[in-house]
Amino acid sequence: MTAVLLILVILVGLAATLVAASVRILREYERAVVFRLGRLLGQKGPGIVVLIPGVDRMVRVDLRTVTFDIPPQDLITRDNVPAKVNAVTYFQVVDPIRAVVKVERYRAATSQIAQTTLRSVLGKADLDMLLSERERLNEALQQIIDEQTDPWGIKVTTVEIKDVGIPQGMQRAMARQAEAERERRAKVINAEGEFQASERLFDAAQIMSANPTALQLRYLQTLLELGSSQASTIVFPLPIDLLKPLLQATQYDGTEKRPPPQPVAGDENGGASLEPAGDPAHALAAPAEDRGDMDAVEAQVDRARAQHERTEAELPE
């Protein structure tokens, strides 16, 4: 009786072991590729999958999107600038049978394809294109990698360039270039502003020149703005119109007729000297050298002044 119970326990244990070895439970995002005696049986799952122990072999495949970091790659751009670039790739298995049958390890194979494609594609681009046109490069990388992994049943959804490392010397040169470009733009904007302001000032000057009152009002308004602060110093400009009569009276324009030289009362010998009637200073300078008497000098000055006044009276108006 004891031996029979022992045999039953052994048989139940063997049955439980066979059941455990033949039954697999797959999640919703998993699929099973089953081989029977080495031949492909097909794809099963999700849920319960029953296998024949010792005959069937199952390969579990995950259908979720895989995020894979591409290691940093040293490359030289088309304009001979060394750079170090790393990226990230998103892919998923869309055909579990091909992912198992067509390639040995699809994760490692996809990684190698991504690395070599990254070096080859970015090596054909300039540094400026690598820094400013990443979207186009990402699309090119995604398309090339997806075409190469499509026979394996793998769909590459996205490839993104994460970082571009360049030498420090190149970074300083690019910083100087960017600074010079900003200075150029600032100067152009400043020149455009001055040009537009000059146009408006020209229009305002034309409007004010038509009415002198507007110019005076603008002048008074400027004085009011300057006098709003107690620390201001106002410089009052003198209009040039007030100085024109004085300048015209002192300057000889060459069109007036100078009077002929008139004889001036001479020295004690009765001699007379011809002096210009319009220059009394010169008339009194000559006889002053021949006389040492002060009274004679004063008399000479009086006569010269009288002669000058007569000459002015005779000139036509």
Rosetta blueprint (number, residue, H / E / L):
1 M L
2 T H
3 A H
4 V H
5 L H
6 L H
7 I H
8 L H
9 V H
10 I H
11 L H
12 V H
13 G H
14 L H
15 A H
16 A H
17 T H
18 L H
19 V H
20 A H
21 A H
22 S H
23 V E
24 R E
25 I E
26 L E
27 R L
28 E L
29 Y L
30 E E
31 R E
32 A E
33 V E
34 V E
35 F E
36 R E
37 L L
38 G L
39 R E
40 L E
41 L E
42 G E
43 Q E
44 K E
45 G L
46 P L
47 G E
48 I E
49 V E
50 V E
51 L L
52 I L
53 P L
54 G L
55 V L
56 D E
57 R E
58 M E
59 V E
60 R E
61 V E
62 D E
63 L L
64 R L
65 T L
66 V E
67 T E
68 F E
69 D E
70 I E
71 P E
72 P E
73 Q E
74 D E
75 L E
76 I E
77 T L
78 R L
79 D L
80 N L
81 V L
82 P E
83 A E
84 K E
85 V E
86 N E
87 A E
88 V E
89 T E
90 Y E
91 F E
92 Q E
93 V E
94 V L
95 D L
96 P H
97 I H
98 R H
99 A H
100 V H
101 V H
102 K L
103 V L
104 E L
105 R L
106 Y H
107 R H
108 A H
109 A H
110 T H
111 S H
112 Q H
113 I H
114 A H
115 Q H
116 T H
117 T H
118 L H
119 R H
120 S H
121 V H
122 L H
123 G L
124 K L
125 A L
126 D L
127 L H
128 D H
129 M H
130 L H
131 L H
132 S H
133 E L
134 R H
135 E H
136 R H
137 L H
138 N H
139 E H
140 A H
141 L H
142 Q H
143 Q H
144 I H
145 I H
146 D H
147 E H
148 Q H
149 T H
150 D H
151 P H
152 W H
153 G L
154 I E
155 K E
156 V E
157 T E
158 T E
159 V E
160 E E
161 I E
162 K E
163 D E
164 V E
165 G E
166 I L
167 P L
168 Q H
169 G H
170 M H
171 Q H
172 R H
173 A H
174 M H
175 A H
176 R H
177 Q H
178 A H
179 E H
180 A H
181 E H
182 R H
183 E H
184 R H
185 R H
186 A H
187 K H
188 V H
189 I H
190 N H
191 A H
192 E H
193 G H
194 E H
195 F H
196 Q H
197 A H
198 S H
199 E H
200 R H
201 L H
202 F H
203 D H
204 A H
205 A H
206 Q H
207 I H
208 M H
209 S H
210 A H
211 N L
212 P H
213 T H
214 A H
215 L H
216 Q H
217 L H
218 R H
219 Y H
220 L H
221 Q H
222 T H
223 L H
224 L H
225 E H
226 L H
227 G L
228 S L
229 S L
230 Q L
231 A L
232 S L
233 T L
234 I L
235 V L
236 F L
237 P L
238 L L
239 P L
240 I H
241 D H
242 L H
243 L L
244 K H
245 P H
246 L H
247 L H
248 Q H
249 A H
250 T H
251 Q L
252 Y L
253 D L
254 G L
255 T L
256 E L
257 K L
258 R L
259 P L
260 P L
261 P L
262 Q E
263 P E
264 V E
265 A L
266 G L
267 D L
268 E L
269 N L
270 G L
271 G L
272 A L
273 S E
274 L E
275 E E
276 P L
277 A L
278 G L
279 D L
280 P H
281 A H
282 H H
283 A H
284 L H
285 A H
286 A H
287 P H
288 A H
289 E L
290 D L
291 R L
292 G L
293 D L
294 M H
295 D H
296 A H
297 V H
298 E H
299 A H
300 Q H
301 V H
302 D H
303 R H
304 A H
305 R H
306 A H
307 Q H
308 H H
309 E H
310 R H
311 T H
312 E H
313 A H
314 E H
315 L L
316 P L
317 E L
